[in-house]
């Protein structure tokens, strides 16, 4: 297979980013995923980042179809 992903992101302010990602898994079941998210950079530049994401997967194979809401915290020091 030759999977493909495309991400578009935009900084709303110095500490807030929105993004959308489309993924095509190029499999026999025509599986794709669309994800939209918001990142909040609590400590600049990106030592602490809060994330909120929504993903919707679609496929010809019913078990691969899902919806997911994720909340995340990334910390690096």
C-alpha positions in Angstrom: 0.0 0.0 0.0 0.9 3.7 -0.4 -0.7 5.6 2.5 -1.0 9.3 2.1 -1.6 12.0 4.8 -2.1 15.8 4.4 -2.1 18.2 7.3 -3.1 21.9 7.3 -2.5 24.0 10.4 -3.0 27.6 11.3 -1.8 29.6 14.3 -4.7 31.7 15.7 -2.5 33.4 18.2 1.0 32.9 19.7 -0.4 30.2 22.0 -3.3 28.6 20.0 -3.2 26.5 16.8 -5.9 24.7 14.8 -5.2 21.8 12.5 -7.0 19.4 10.2 -5.5 16.1 8.8 -6.8 13.8 6.1 -5.3 10.3 5.9 -5.9 7.7 3.1 -4.6 4.3 4.1 -4.7 2.9 0.5 -6.0 -0.4 1.7 -8.4 -3.0 0.3 -11.2 -1.5 2.4 -10.9 2.1 1.2 -10.1 3.3 4.8 -9.7 7.1 5.4 -9.5 9.2 8.6 -10.3 12.9 9.1 -8.9 14.6 12.2 -9.5 18.1 13.5 -7.8 19.5 16.5 -6.9 22.5 18.6 -3.5 22.9 20.4 -3.0 25.3 23.3 0.6 26.1 24.1 0.4 26.7 27.9 4.2 27.4 28.3 5.8 28.9 25.2 7.4 27.9 22.9 6.1 24.4 23.3 7.2 23.0 26.6 3.5 22.2 27.7 0.8 21.7 25.1 -2.9 20.9 25.7 -4.6 19.1 22.8 -8.2 18.5 21.9 -8.8 16.3 18.8 -11.8 14.7 17.0 -11.2 11.9 14.5 -13.7 10.2 12.1 -12.6 7.0 10.3 -14.6 5.6 7.4 -14.1 2.3 5.6 -15.9 -0.3 3.5 -15.1 -2.7 6.4 -17.6 -1.7 9.2 -15.2 -2.6 12.1 -12.8 0.1 10.9 -15.4 2.9 11.1 -14.9 4.8 14.4 -15.3 8.2 15.9 -12.8 9.3 18.6 -12.4 12.3 20.9 -9.0 12.8 22.4 -7.7 15.1 25.1 -3.9 15.2 25.6 -1.2 16.9 27.5 2.4 17.0 26.1 5.2 18.1 28.3 8.9 18.4 27.5 11.7 19.8 29.5 
